[in-house]
Amino acid sequence: MDSNEIKGKMKDLGGQAQEKFGGFTDNKEQQLKGLGKQAEGKVQDGYGKAKDAVTNAVREEEEKFRARQSDVQSDVQPNRDREIGKDDIEKDKNAA
């Protein structure tokens, strides 16, 4: 859960309380401010959920990519780099 989700839910709850308080006191300004806070909280909550969804999707794709890479590397000759390195070292020794 993203911090934006938590903050958004808190704003929404605070806005609901403010709206109800405005209703009890017959204060239209407080009711409207409460509705505004609710809307702001819902937007922030939605942003947090979207951010989480994107983060999870990226993480899953990275894991899939790493799995594919490990499969590809296992098909390649495992000692090829070491063999090439030895040949180069022997050529350098012979050249000196």
Backbone bond lengths (Angstrom), bond angles and torsions (degrees), N, CA, C in turn:
res aa  C-N    CA-C-N  psi(-1)  N-CA   C-N-CA  omega(-1)  CA-C   N-CA-C  phi
1 M - - - 1.447 - - 1.530 108.36 -
2 D 1.285 115.51 130.30 1.451 123.04 -178.53 1.528 110.42 -80.32
3 S 1.324 116.81 151.75 1.473 120.24 179.26 1.526 111.04 -63.26
4 N 1.337 116.97 -29.13 1.461 119.61 177.54 1.529 111.41 -65.07
5 E 1.315 116.63 -34.09 1.465 119.73 177.21 1.525 110.43 -63.74
6 I 1.312 115.94 -45.01 1.466 120.76 -178.86 1.526 110.18 -64.65
7 K 1.331 116.10 -48.81 1.460 119.97 179.96 1.529 111.02 -61.83
8 G 1.333 116.08 -39.62 1.456 120.19 179.39 1.517 112.20 -63.41
9 K 1.316 116.27 -42.74 1.468 119.83 178.97 1.527 111.16 -65.98
10 M 1.336 116.03 -36.77 1.462 119.35 178.13 1.532 111.10 -66.24
11 K 1.340 116.53 -40.75 1.469 119.67 177.05 1.520 110.60 -63.86
12 D 1.319 115.71 -40.94 1.464 120.18 179.70 1.533 110.30 -61.35
13 L 1.331 116.42 -46.94 1.471 120.05 179.27 1.535 111.29 -64.24
14 G 1.329 116.49 -41.33 1.455 120.21 177.78 1.522 111.34 -63.18
15 G 1.324 115.68 -39.16 1.462 120.31 177.68 1.522 112.11 -65.92
16 Q 1.325 116.20 -37.81 1.470 119.50 177.65 1.526 110.49 -64.07
17 A 1.343 115.29 -42.10 1.468 119.29 179.37 1.531 110.35 -64.99
18 Q 1.330 115.71 -42.15 1.463 119.66 179.89 1.525 111.49 -64.75
19 E 1.325 116.13 -39.48 1.467 120.14 177.91 1.537 110.45 -63.28
20 K 1.327 116.68 -44.99 1.474 119.96 179.87 1.530 111.10 -65.02
21 F 1.334 116.16 -40.42 1.458 119.40 177.77 1.531 110.24 -61.18
22 G 1.328 116.04 -42.29 1.466 120.35 177.07 1.515 111.52 -62.56
23 G 1.324 117.18 -33.99 1.462 120.98 177.36 1.515 112.30 -69.41
24 F 1.334 115.50 -39.83 1.472 119.07 179.25 1.532 111.87 -67.32
25 T 1.331 114.99 -37.29 1.469 119.14 -177.58 1.522 112.04 -92.37
26 D 1.330 116.31 0.77 1.461 122.73 -178.84 1.535 110.79 58.01
27 N 1.351 114.89 42.69 1.454 121.87 -179.55 1.535 107.73 -110.69
28 K 1.326 116.02 103.16 1.466 121.12 -176.72 1.525 111.84 -64.56
29 E 1.323 116.70 -33.70 1.464 120.19 -179.21 1.535 110.15 -62.93
30 Q 1.335 117.14 -44.32 1.458 120.86 178.78 1.528 111.45 -65.45
31 Q 1.316 116.22 -37.42 1.466 119.70 177.88 1.530 110.27 -62.87
32 L 1.340 116.33 -44.54 1.468 120.00 -179.75 1.527 111.65 -66.54
33 K 1.331 117.00 -40.16 1.468 119.69 176.47 1.528 110.34 -62.60
34 G 1.309 116.61 -39.18 1.464 120.63 177.88 1.520 111.67 -63.39
35 L 1.325 116.02 -42.57 1.467 119.59 177.30 1.531 110.96 -63.73
36 G 1.329 115.68 -38.51 1.467 119.73 177.77 1.516 112.16 -63.22
37 K 1.332 115.96 -42.96 1.470 119.70 178.28 1.519 111.18 -64.82
38 Q 1.320 116.24 -36.87 1.473 119.41 177.82 1.522 110.28 -62.30
39 A 1.334 115.88 -45.08 1.465 119.63 -179.90 1.524 110.65 -63.46
40 E 1.317 116.35 -43.83 1.464 120.95 178.42 1.529 110.56 -60.78
41 G 1.322 116.03 -42.52 1.459 120.20 179.83 1.517 112.22 -64.72
42 K 1.326 116.29 -40.07 1.470 119.30 179.64 1.522 111.34 -67.16
43 V 1.329 116.81 -37.90 1.466 120.14 177.10 1.527 110.19 -64.54
44 Q 1.336 116.65 -45.68 1.458 120.38 -179.82 1.529 111.15 -63.84
45 D 1.310 117.07 -39.53 1.460 121.50 177.42 1.532 110.06 -62.89
46 G 1.318 116.41 -44.44 1.463 120.35 178.35 1.516 111.99 -63.19
47 Y 1.328 116.64 -39.19 1.466 120.54 176.90 1.527 110.30 -61.31
48 G 1.321 116.66 -44.21 1.460 120.45 179.19 1.516 112.24 -62.28
49 K 1.326 116.44 -40.57 1.469 120.13 178.39 1.523 111.25 -65.98
50 A 1.330 116.67 -41.38 1.470 120.77 178.83 1.526 110.54 -64.84
51 K 1.320 116.06 -41.57 1.460 120.64 178.71 1.523 110.80 -62.14
52 D 1.318 116.97 -42.77 1.465 121.25 176.14 1.520 111.72 -61.55
53 A 1.326 116.25 -42.88 1.464 120.37 -178.97 1.523 110.95 -62.83
54 V 1.326 116.87 -42.08 1.469 120.51 179.11 1.525 110.16 -66.52
55 T 1.311 116.85 -43.68 1.469 120.64 179.33 1.524 110.73 -60.19
56 N 1.320 117.11 -44.12 1.466 120.62 179.13 1.522 111.52 -65.76
57 A 1.331 117.58 -39.76 1.462 120.69 179.56 1.527 110.73 -64.78
58 V 1.324 116.66 -41.79 1.467 120.44 179.03 1.528 109.65 -64.76
59 R 1.321 116.53 -43.12 1.464 120.54 179.57 1.532 110.71 -60.81
60 E 1.324 117.46 -43.42 1.465 120.98 179.04 1.524 111.45 -63.15
61 E 1.337 116.49 -41.95 1.467 119.69 179.34 1.523 111.25 -65.95
62 E 1.335 117.26 -37.66 1.460 120.10 176.76 1.525 110.95 -62.95
63 E 1.327 116.26 -41.61 1.466 120.08 178.98 1.525 110.68 -64.59
64 K 1.329 117.51 -41.58 1.462 120.74 177.65 1.529 110.35 -62.86
65 F 1.339 115.96 -42.35 1.458 120.65 -179.93 1.525 110.50 -62.19
66 R 1.331 116.26 -45.47 1.467 119.84 179.51 1.528 111.01 -63.00
67 A 1.313 116.89 -38.39 1.469 120.18 178.82 1.531 110.16 -64.60
68 R 1.328 115.94 -42.33 1.472 119.48 178.32 1.514 110.58 -64.80
69 Q 1.336 117.17 -39.57 1.457 120.58 -179.11 1.525 110.96 -65.41
70 S 1.320 117.01 -40.02 1.466 118.63 179.82 1.529 110.44 -68.01
71 D 1.336 117.62 -32.95 1.465 120.70 176.06 1.516 110.52 -67.15
72 V 1.313 117.63 -41.55 1.459 122.06 -179.06 1.520 109.75 -66.74
73 Q 1.307 117.89 -43.90 1.448 120.88 -178.02 1.520 111.91 -65.69
74 S 1.309 117.96 -30.59 1.453 119.39 -179.68 1.528 111.66 -72.38
75 D 1.345 116.85 -22.03 1.459 120.29 179.19 1.528 112.33 -81.62
76 V 1.303 116.94 -21.66 1.457 121.62 -179.06 1.520 108.49 -78.38
77 Q 1.336 116.17 154.43 1.459 119.45 178.74 1.522 109.23 -58.73
78 P 1.316 118.23 118.03 1.460 120.59 -171.86 1.522 114.71 -65.60
79 N 1.312 118.93 -31.87 1.469 120.98 -175.23 1.519 112.41 -101.88
80 R 1.292 117.36 9.90 1.466 121.70 -174.42 1.520 111.61 -58.15
81 D 1.306 118.52 -46.44 1.455 120.84 -178.00 1.530 111.05 -64.36
82 R 1.315 116.70 -39.92 1.460 119.63 179.73 1.530 110.51 -67.01
83 E 1.332 116.92 -39.37 1.457 120.60 179.24 1.521 110.69 -65.14
84 I 1.304 116.92 -43.50 1.468 120.65 179.35 1.521 109.39 -63.00
85 G 1.311 117.00 -41.83 1.460 120.89 179.73 1.516 112.40 -61.69
86 K 1.337 117.96 -39.27 1.458 121.31 -179.94 1.517 110.81 -65.78
87 D 1.329 116.67 -41.38 1.465 120.51 179.37 1.520 110.56 -61.56
88 D 1.325 115.78 -43.01 1.466 119.42 -179.71 1.509 111.52 -64.28
89 I 1.325 117.24 -39.27 1.463 120.90 179.98 1.528 110.43 -66.59
90 E 1.341 116.65 -41.86 1.469 120.02 179.31 1.515 111.10 -65.54
91 K 1.344 117.64 -37.63 1.471 120.23 177.45 1.515 110.25 -64.96
92 D 1.324 116.99 -39.95 1.463 120.13 179.73 1.532 111.04 -65.16
93 K 1.333 117.33 -37.56 1.457 121.34 -179.95 1.538 109.71 -66.44
94 N 1.342 115.53 -42.37 1.454 120.27 -179.10 1.523 111.28 -68.58
95 A 1.295 117.84 -31.12 1.452 121.16 -178.38 1.528 110.68 -73.38
96 A 1.310 117.95 -26.13 1.483 120.13 -176.27 1.473 112.29 -82.92
